Amino acid sequence: MALSPLNRRRWRNFRANRRAYWSLILFSVLFVLSMFAEFIANDHPLLVQYRGQYYTPVLNFYPETAFGGEFKTEADYRDPAVECLIRTGGVQACFDTPEKVMEEAAKTGQYDGKKVDAGWILWPVIPYSYDTINNVNGAAPSAPDWKHWLGTDDTARDVLARVIYGFRMSVIFALATTLFTSLLGITAGAVQGYFGGWVDLIFQRIIEIWGSTPSLYVIIIVAAIWRMNFWLLVGLSVLFGWTALVHVVRAEFLRARNFEYVRAARALGVRNRVIMFRHVLPNAMVATVTFLPFIITGAISSLATLDFLGFGLPASYPSLGELTLQAKQNLQAPWLGFSAFFTFAIMLSLLVFIFEGVRDAFDPRKTFR
């Protein structure tokens, strides 16, 4: 689909802003990689070759019996006995002396006179998921080493894996919250500003009452009644955040509702809905886009704050706010604080740079060369 001349000009202006353009590329790369976090950081192998057949544990469930084990529960691929079964073709003696069996199989390919079909396991780059409890051979949190590049937290979970999953969840939460918040806020502001009169007056009183509601107390009450989850928290954030764009859009529509082209469209019988969203709204986008960086960064900060206070997502979720809380509680482990700080700093800075470029691209008064 070809871009219109106006959108081509906006894209050229955005590309001319080098900081915004390269921030978009870097953020897109990081976000796309985080979307495939299960293939980057996981305690399930990407691919297993066992007796000439291939298995994908990262995508499918396989019981231990599929690899010659004794239990019908999911195979623990980090267990030395299961690993030995896979590598030696299901020799049952692995459960007794796995080290000896693996050594003999590696040397001769034989065990007790029986031919062993050697298998192999392909692990992700980081062989730990965000909730994997690791054996750190000491007290947790443990310092960074060649196994755990950013160390572990106070429950021996890999920090880098939690950062990758937490980054993805924070960005998705912010994008979902911003999308629904913008839809509600822009629609409400457009209706207020375009029709004015009693519609505007009633909406303003509702917004004043709603804006004075203590959102944190409501979230605490809801968290005490129901078990908090991702979409419930998104809904609560949208419920109290939709008023952020109303005043900006309302002011733009109040200014444009009496322009000549609007009155001409009304005289020609054009529907109000078409005038509002096809003709007036594009002129209000510059002011609207100006506030988007504050909304999206505010959503990320709100999620981290609620998780830090213990009123956000459950502890089973990968959370950057929970990582920040651990950094506060474990001052002897500075790698926790550094990991949380640099993750937030890089993520928020890139988003602000991107939306600054978008704002300038929509501004007809600015042209970059």
Buried (B, 14 or more C-beta within 10 A) or exposed (E): EEEEEEEEBBEEBBBBBEEBBBBBEBBEEBBEBBEEBBEBBBBBBBBBBBEEEEBEBBEEEBEBEBBBBEEEEEBBBBBEBBBBBBBBBBBEBBBEEBEEBBEBBEEEEEBEEEEBBBBEBEBBEBBBBBBBEBEBEEEBBBEBEEBBBBBBBBEBBBBBBBBBBBBBBBBBBBBBBBEBBBEBBBBBBBBBBBBBEEEBEEBBEEBEEEEEEEBEEEBBEBBEEEEBEBEBBBBBBBBBBBBBBBBBBBBBBBEBBEEEEBEEBEEEEBEEEEBBBEBBBEBBBBBBBBBBBEBBBBBBBBBBBBBBEEBBBEEEBBBBBBBBBBBEEBEEBEBBBBBBEEBBEBBBEBBBBBBBBBBBBBBEEEEBE
